[in-house]
């Protein structure tokens, strides 16, 4: 299957390994789990009392016409019912409490682990798949803990208890019932193997559906613009049909297995009536024992039926846990070998030394890149699309690790600097701006509550975003939807400038950050950039001449190689690639003016 979101359905973990790892998350709540199991044991023992009371009533009181004894047994039976209700109430509440706690812990761990993964991980895994892990799969595990795993103890207690009582009442009748067990075990194994496969594939298709849905909703503008509704609907329907197929497989196996349990139950009861009835006729067994035995037998198959239903829950949870632990077991591709330092500061000196980088295998995007920037210098990077400009920025921020060479900050290798310490010193402004849901104030300070509004307004004025913010109904308290819906691309870009400069970086990186801004706004931004980059090392990727002519140094890339590098004035004097690029910009501007005059 060649669909882009299709998961590998190959078995990667054994069931007992998954159980063991799930149980680790119960360890912090071991005392609560022990109490829940104790309550379950109490409920199981109380449920065993009913048939035994029946046996006593028939053989000791009804047969002897002892009405006082009937009253005592009725009172005891009522007390057992009340005690069973109380035990079940606290047992259910406690199990739900434990499940919610474990789900909270696991979901937090998965979320934190995702934030440690490098860009290359998200290049290979769709966002919808990750959402399925954090939301759906963790929820399924919660259902297993609350309705499956712990309740299995109750069913096992009940099965063992019933078997012991039946053996105590009449061991020969018990052995007759045991003749049914091999058939039951065979049917259970047959069901387990096939149902697990269907349930695992079902979870994979759920993940695939979420991924495809997230992609289509994110690109709804493109879908509707190119009239792709029918095409994408057909693809979605194909995935949905595969999921339906696995759902129906599960229903089919359940339709066979559940009636088989009832059949074996009726078969066991029939054998008890046949064998036990014959012994009753011969006065070898009391009627109360026979009636109680049939009641216990009915209760014996109830947990078996429950175990079959819980098996579905557990197998679904195993499929989900398999994917959760696969994610948690995926190591960071850019591990930190040095601890973070809260007082670490970058001065701003940057050196690329024979840097080679490829996103995949040896298809190098950057090839033997070497250049250096002194503290406070600005560098403009130019080149055609695909020349490696944005890739250079990605390795500078250590979103990816380089394969060869080294990148140094103040003479220190990038691998010897904690990546979070490094990124705190670099402010990156990209062409595609992402704004979080919340107000403008929080989008600029990004969690730094110590930064006051006056300080933020001063920064906003420097990058010319204050005027448009002040024109909004609620100004800096204006609520934004996810992605900044409702703001123009230029306004989002201005906010990203304020957000970047609010961290007071030592290094400023602008990745074609003025491409979405109109010329009038760009003039204001250029003034703010010149003021705020003073004393900071800055790297600017841009195609506009106004940006290039204010840089101290120019780096010209082509197919991942450096064509030209040096000071701006020197490159202009050489009349090489950069000089011709500036000339073409000037001619294009003149052409635009002529077109405007016409």
C-alpha positions in Angstrom: 0.0 0.0 0.0 1.6 3.3 -1.2 -0.6 5.8 0.6 1.7 8.4 2.3 0.1 8.0 5.8 0.0 4.2 5.9 1.7 2.8 8.9 3.9 -0.2 9.2 1.7 -2.9 10.6 4.5 -5.2 11.5 4.7 -6.5 15.1 7.3 -4.6 17.0 6.5 -5.5 20.6 5.4 -8.6 22.5 2.2 -8.3 24.6 3.9 -9.1 27.8 6.5 -6.4 27.1 3.7 -3.8 26.5 1.9 -4.9 29.7 5.0 -4.5 31.7 5.6 -1.0 30.4 2.1 0.0 30.9 2.3 -1.2 34.5 5.3 1.1 35.1 2.9 4.0 34.8 0.8 2.6 37.6 3.8 2.5 40.0 3.4 6.0 41.4 -0.2 5.0 42.3 0.7 1.5 43.6 -1.1 2.1 47.0 -4.3 3.2 45.2 -4.0 0.2 42.9 -3.5 -2.2 45.9 -6.7 -0.7 47.5 -8.6 -1.1 44.2 -7.6 -4.7 44.0 -8.6 -5.3 47.6 -12.0 -3.8 46.9 -12.3 -6.0 43.8 -11.5 -9.0 45.9 -14.2 -8.0 48.4 -16.7 -7.5 45.6 -15.8 -11.0 44.2 -16.2 -12.7 47.5 -19.5 -11.0 48.2 -20.8 -12.1 44.8 -20.1 -15.7 45.8 -22.4 -15.5 48.8 -25.7 -15.4 46.9 -25.7 -19.0 45.5 -24.4 -20.4 48.8 -27.3 -18.7 50.6 -29.6 -20.4 48.1 -28.1 -23.8 49.0 -28.5 -23.1 52.8 -32.1 -21.8 52.3 -33.2 -24.9 50.3 -31.4 -27.6 52.3 -31.6 -26.2 55.8 -34.7 -24.0 56.1 -37.2 -24.5 53.3 -36.9 -28.3 53.7 -37.3 -27.9 57.5 -40.0 -25.2 57.2 -37.8 -22.9 59.4 -39.3 -19.4 58.9 -36.9 -17.8 61.4 -34.0 -19.1 59.5 -35.4 -17.7 56.3 -35.5 -14.2 58.0 -31.9 -14.5 59.1 -30.7 -15.5 55.6 -32.8 -12.7 54.0 -31.2 -10.2 56.4 -27.7 -11.5 55.7 -28.4 -11.4 51.9 -29.5 -7.7 52.2 -26.4 -6.9 54.2 -24.3 -8.5 51.4 -26.0 -6.5 48.7 -25.4 -3.2 50.6 -21.8 -4.1 51.3 -21.3 -5.1 47.6 -22.8 -1.7 46.5 -20.5 0.3 48.7 -17.4 -1.7 47.6 -18.3 -1.4 43.9 -18.8 2.4 44.3 -15.4 3.0 45.7 -13.8 0.5 43.4 -15.2 2.2 40.3 -14.3 5.6 41.5 -10.8 4.6 42.4 -10.1 2.9 39.1 -11.4 5.9 37.1 -9.2 8.1 39.3 -6.1 6.0 38.7 -6.8 5.8 34.9 -7.2 9.6 34.7 -3.9 10.1 36.6 -2.0 7.7 34.4 -3.5 9.2 31.2 -2.4 12.6 32.4 1.1 11.5 33.1 1.5 9.5 29.8 0.0 12.3 27.6 2.3 14.8 29.2 5.3 12.6 28.6 4.4 12.0 25.0 3.9 15.8 24.4 7.2 16.6 26.0 9.0 13.9 24.0 7.5 15.3 20.7 9.0 18.7 21.5 12.5 17.1 21.8 12.3 15.6 18.4 14.3 17.2 15.5 12.8 18.7 12.4 13.7 15.5 10.4 11.3 13.5 12.5 8.4 15.7 11.6 9.6 15.7 8.0 8.8 12.0 8.0 5.7 11.8 10.2 2.5 13.6 9.5 1.0 15.9 12.2 -2.3 13.9 12.3 -0.4 10.8 13.3 1.1 12.6 16.2 -2.3 13.9 17.3 -3.6 10.4 17.2 -0.8 9.3 19.6 -1.3 12.1 22.1 -5.1 12.1 22.1 -6.7 8.9 20.8 -4.1 6.3 21.7 -3.6 7.6 25.2 -7.4 7.6 25.7 -7.6 4.0 24.7 -5.0 3.1 27.3 -7.1 4.9 29.9 -10.1 2.7 28.9 -7.9 -0.4 29.3 -6.8 0.6 32.8 -10.2 1.5 34.0 -12.4 -1.1 32.2 -9.9 -3.8 31.3 -6.7 -4.4 33.1 -7.8 -3.9 36.7 -11.2 -5.4 36.2 -9.5 -8.6 35.0 -8.4 -9.1 38.6 -12.1 -9.1 39.5 -12.9 -11.6 36.9 -10.0 -13.8 37.8 -10.9 -13.6 41.5 -14.5 -14.6 40.7 -13.4 -17.5 38.4 -11.0 -18.9 41.0 -13.5 -18.3 43.8 -16.3 -20.0 42.0 -14.2 -23.0 41.0 -13.0 -23.4 44.6 -16.6 -23.3 46.0 -17.9 -25.7 43.3 -15.1 -28.1 44.1 -16.0 -27.8 47.8 -19.7 -28.4 47.1 -19.1 -31.4 44.8 -15.8 -32.3 43.2 -17.3 -34.9 40.8 -19.7 -32.3 39.3 -16.8 -29.9 39.0 -14.8 -32.5 37.0 -17.8 -33.0 34.7 -17.9 -29.2 34.0 -14.1 -29.2 33.3 -14.8 -31.3 30.2 -16.1 -28.1 28.5 -12.9 -26.1 29.3 -10.7 -27.4 26.4 -13.3 -26.4 23.9 -13.6 -23.0 25.5 -9.8 -22.6 25.5 -9.6 -23.5 21.8 -12.4 -21.1 20.8 -10.7 -18.3 22.9 -7.3 -18.8 21.2 -8.9 -18.9 17.8 -10.7 -15.6 18.5 -7.7 -13.9 20.2 -5.3 -14.3 17.3 -7.7 -13.1 14.6 -9.3 -10.3 16.6 -5.9 -8.9 17.6 -4.9 -8.6 14.0 -8.1 -6.8 13.1 -7.9 -4.4 16.0 -4.2 -3.5 15.3 -5.0 -2.7 11.7 -8.0 -0.7 12.9 -5.8 1.5 15.1 -3.4 2.0 12.1 -6.3 3.2 9.9 -7.5 5.6 12.6 -4.1 7.2 12.6 -4.2 7.3 8.8 -7.6 8.9 8.8 -6.6 11.6 11.2 -3.4 12.4 9.3 -5.3 12.7 5.9 -8.1 14.7 7.5 -5.6 17.1 9.2 -3.7 17.6 5.9 -6.9 18.3 3.9 -8.4 20.8 6.5 -5.0 22.6 6.7 -4.9 22.9 2.9 -8.7 23.5 2.4 -7.9 26.7 0.3 -5.8 24.7 -2.1 -8.3 21.9 -2.3 -11.2 24.2 -3.2 -9.1 26.4 -5.5 -8.1 23.5 -7.7 -11.4 21.7 -7.4 -9.9 18.7 -5.7 -12.9 17.9 -3.5 -13.9 14.8 -5.4 -10.4 13.5 -5.8 -9.6 13.9 -2.1 -13.0 12.5 -1.1 -12.3 9.4 -3.0 -8.9 9.0 -1.3 -10.5 9.5 2.1 -13.2 7.0 1.2 -10.6 4.4 0.4 -9.0 4.8 3.8 -12.4 4.8 5.5 -13.3 1.7 3.6 -10.2 -0.1 4.8 -11.1 0.8 8.4 -14.6 -0.4 7.9 -13.3 -3.7 6.6 -11.3 -4.2 9.9 -14.3 -3.1 12.0 -16.5 -5.7 10.2 -13.8 -8.3 10.8 -13.9 -7.6 14.5 -17.7 -7.7 14.5 -17.6 -11.1 12.6 -15.2 -12.7 15.1 -17.3 -11.3 18.0 -20.5 -12.7 16.4 -18.9 -16.1 16.5 -17.2 -16.0 19.8 -19.9 -14.5 22.0 -22.6 -17.1 21.1 -20.0 -19.9 21.5 -19.5 -18.8 25.2 -23.3 -19.1 25.7 -23.3 -22.5 23.9 -20.5 -23.8 26.2 -22.4 -22.4 29.2 -25.6 -24.1 28.2 -23.7 -27.3 27.5 -22.1 -27.2 31.0 -25.4 -26.6 32.6 -27.0 -29.5 30.6 -24.2 -31.8 31.7 -24.7 -30.7 35.4 -28.5 -31.3 35.2 -28.0 -34.7 33.4 -25.3 -35.9 35.8 -26.3 -34.1 39.0 -30.0 -34.8 38.4 -29.3 -38.5 38.1 -27.4 -38.4 41.4 -30.2 -36.4 43.1 -32.7 -39.0 42.0 -30.4 -41.6 43.7 -30.2 -39.4 46.8 -26.4 -38.9 46.3 -26.7 -35.1 46.3 -28.9 -32.5 47.9 -31.2 -30.3 45.9 -29.7 -27.1 47.3 -26.2 -28.1 46.2 -27.5 -28.8 42.7 -29.3 -25.5 42.5 -26.4 -23.6 43.9 -24.0 -25.4 41.5 -26.1 -24.3 38.5 -26.1 -20.7 39.8 -22.4 -20.7 40.3 -22.0 -22.2 36.8 -24.0 -19.3 35.4 -21.8 -16.9 37.3 -18.7 -18.7 36.1 -19.3 -17.9 32.5 -20.2 -14.3 33.1 -16.5 -13.4 33.8 -15.5 -15.5 30.8 -17.9 -13.4 28.7 -16.6 -10.2 30.3 -13.0 -11.3 29.7 -13.9 -11.6 26.0 -15.2 -8.1 25.9 -12.2 -6.8 27.9 -10.0 -8.7 25.5 -11.2 -6.3 22.7 -10.4 -3.3 25.0 -7.0 -4.8 25.9 -6.0 -5.7 22.3 -7.0 -2.2 21.1 -5.0 -0.7 23.9 -2.0 -3.0 23.0 -2.1 -1.6 19.5 -2.3 1.9 20.8 0.4 1.3 23.4 2.6 -0.2 20.7 2.5 3.1 18.8 2.9 5.2 21.9 6.0 3.3 23.0 7.4 3.3 19.5 7.2 7.1 19.6 8.7 7.3 23.1 11.5 4.8 22.1 12.4 7.0 19.1 15.6 8.7 20.2 16.4 12.4 19.8 18.3 12.7 16.6 20.1 15.7 18.0 20.9 14.7 21.6 22.5 17.2 24.0 25.9 15.9 25.2 26.4 19.0 27.4 24.1 20.2 30.3 22.2 23.5 29.9 23.8 26.7 31.5 21.4 29.4 32.5 24.1 32.1 32.3 25.4 31.0 28.9 25.9 33.9 26.5 26.9 34.0 22.8 29.0 37.0 21.8 28.0 36.7 18.2 31.1 35.5 16.3 30.1 32.8 13.8 32.3 30.5 11.7 31.2 27.8 9.2 34.2 25.5 8.6 33.9 23.1 5.6 30.3 22.3 6.4 28.5 19.5 4.4 24.8 18.7 5.0 22.3 16.4 3.5 18.7 15.8 4.5 18.9 12.2 3.2 21.8 9.9 2.6 24.6 11.7 0.6 22.4 14.1 -1.4 24.2 17.1 0.0 22.4 20.4 0.0 25.3 22.3 1.6 28.7 21.5 0.1 32.0 22.6 1.8 30.6 25.8 3.1 33.2 28.0 4.9 32.8 31.6 6.0 33.0 33.7 9.1 31.3 36.6 10.7 32.7 38.9 13.4 30.5 40.0 16.4 28.0 42.6 15.3 28.5 42.0 11.5 25.5 41.5 9.2 25.5 38.9 6.4 23.1 38.8 3.4 22.7 35.4 1.7 21.5 35.4 -1.9 20.8 32.7 -4.4 18.2 31.0 -6.4 15.5 28.8 -5.0 17.0 25.5 -3.8 20.5 26.9 -3.5 20.6 26.0 0.3 19.8 29.4 1.9 17.2 28.2 4.4 19.1 25.0 5.0 22.1 27.0 6.1 19.8 28.7 8.6 18.5 25.4 9.8 21.9 24.0 10.6 22.9 27.3 12.2 20.1 26.9 14.7 20.9 23.2 15.0 17.5 22.1 13.8 19.5 19.5 12.0 23.0 18.1 12.6 25.6 18.5 9.9 27.4 15.4 8.5 30.9 17.0 7.9 32.7 20.0 9.1 31.9 22.3 12.0 30.0 25.4 13.0 31.5 27.5 15.7 30.2 30.2 17.9 32.9 32.4 19.5 35.3 29.6 18.6 33.3 26.9 20.4 31.9 24.0 18.4 28.1 23.9 18.0 28.1 20.3 19.4 29.7 21.5 22.6 26.8 24.0 23.2 23.5 22.9 24.6 21.0 23.3 21.8 18.5 25.1 24.0 21.1 27.5 25.3 22.1 28.2 21.7 18.5 28.8 20.4 17.9 31.2 23.3 20.5 33.4 21.8 19.1 33.3 18.2 16.0 35.1 17.0 14.6 33.5 13.8 12.1 35.3 11.7 10.7 33.2 8.9 8.7 34.0 5.8 5.7 31.9 6.9 4.8 33.3 10.3 2.9 31.1 12.8 1.0 32.9 15.5 -0.5 31.1 18.5 -4.1 31.4 19.7 -4.3 34.1 22.4 -3.8 37.8 22.5 -1.1 39.9 20.7 0.7 40.6 24.0 1.3 36.9 24.7 2.3 36.2 21.1 5.1 38.8 21.4 6.5 37.9 24.8 5.9 34.1 24.4 5.5 33.2 28.1 7.9 35.8 29.5 5.6 37.3 32.0 8.3 39.5 33.4 8.2 41.6 30.2 5.8 44.5 30.8 3.5 46.1 28.2 5.6 49.3 28.0 8.6 47.4 27.0 6.7 45.4 24.4 5.2 48.7 23.0 8.7 50.1 22.7 9.8 47.1 20.7 6.7 47.2 18.6 7.3 50.9 17.8 10.9 50.1 16.7 9.7 47.5 14.1 6.6 49.6 13.0 4.0 47.1 14.4 2.7 49.5 17.1 0.6 51.5 14.7 -1.5 48.7 13.3 -1.8 47.1 16.8 -3.1 50.3 18.2 -5.8 50.4 15.4 -7.2 47.1 16.6 -10.3 47.2 18.8 -8.6 45.7 21.8 -5.0 46.8 20.9 -2.5 44.5 22.6 -5.2 42.5 24.2 -6.7 41.6 20.8 -7.4 37.9 20.7 -6.0 36.0 17.7 -7.1 32.7 16.3 -4.6 30.0 15.6 -2.3 31.0 12.8 -3.3 34.7 13.1 -6.4 34.4 11.0 -7.8 37.9 10.5 -4.4 39.6 10.1 -2.8 40.3 6.8 0.5 38.6 5.9 2.3 41.9 6.4 0.8 42.4 9.9 1.7 38.8 10.9 5.3 39.5 9.6 5.5 42.7 11.7 4.4 40.8 14.8 7.1 38.2 14.2 9.7 41.0 14.1 8.5 42.2 17.5 8.4 38.7 18.9 12.0 38.0 17.7 13.4 41.2 19.1 11.6 40.8 22.4 14.1 38.1 23.5 17.0 40.5 23.0 19.0 38.0 20.9 22.7 38.2 20.2 22.1 36.7 16.7 19.3 37.8 14.5 18.3 35.6 11.5 15.8 36.9 8.9 14.7 34.2 6.4 13.1 36.2 3.6 11.2 37.9 6.4 10.3 41.0 4.3 8.9 39.1 1.3 5.3 39.5 2.6 5.5 43.2 3.4 4.5 46.0 1.0 7.2 48.5 0.0 5.9 51.3 2.2 5.9 49.1 5.3 9.2 47.6 4.3 10.8 51.1 4.4 9.7 51.4 8.0 11.0 47.9 8.8 14.4 48.6 7.3 14.8 51.5 9.6 13.8 49.4 12.6 16.1 46.6 11.5 19.1 48.8 11.1 18.6 50.2 14.6 17.9 46.9 16.3 20.6 44.9 14.6 23.2 47.3 15.7 25.6 45.4 18.0 24.0 42.1 17.0 25.3 39.6 14.5 22.6 39.2 11.8 22.1 36.9 8.9 19.5 38.0 6.3 18.1 35.9 3.5 16.4 38.3 1.1 15.9 39.1 -2.6 15.1 42.8 -2.2 17.8 45.2 -3.0 17.1 47.5 -0.1 17.9 44.6 2.3 21.0 43.5 0.5 22.7 47.0 0.3 22.7 47.4 4.1 24.6 44.2 4.9 28.3 44.2 5.8 29.0 41.0 3.9 27.4 39.1 1.1 27.3 35.3 0.6 26.2 34.1 -2.9 25.1 30.4 -3.0 24.4 28.2 -6.0 23.5 24.5 -5.7 24.8 24.5 -2.2 28.2 25.9 -3.0 29.6 29.4 -2.3 30.1 31.4 -5.5 31.1 34.7 -3.9 31.7 35.8 -0.3 33.1 39.1 1.0 32.3 42.6 2.0 29.5 44.3 0.0 31.7 47.0 -1.5 34.4 44.6 -2.6 31.9 42.3 -4.4 30.3 45.3 -6.2 33.8 46.4 -7.3 34.5 42.9 -8.6 31.4 43.1 -10.8 30.7 39.4 -10.5 27.5 37.5 -9.6 26.4 39.9 -6.8 27.0 43.0 -9.0 24.9 41.5 -11.8 22.2 40.7 -9.3 22.0 44.3 -8.1 22.0 45.5 -11.7 19.0 43.2 -12.6 17.2 44.6 -9.5 17.7 48.1 -10.6 16.6 47.4 -14.1 13.4 45.7 -12.8 12.6 48.7 -10.6 13.0 51.0 -13.6 10.7 48.7 -15.7 8.1 48.8 -12.9 8.3 52.6 -12.9 7.8 52.8 -16.7 4.8 50.4 -16.4 3.3 52.6 -13.7 3.7 55.7 -15.8 1.9 54.0 -18.7 
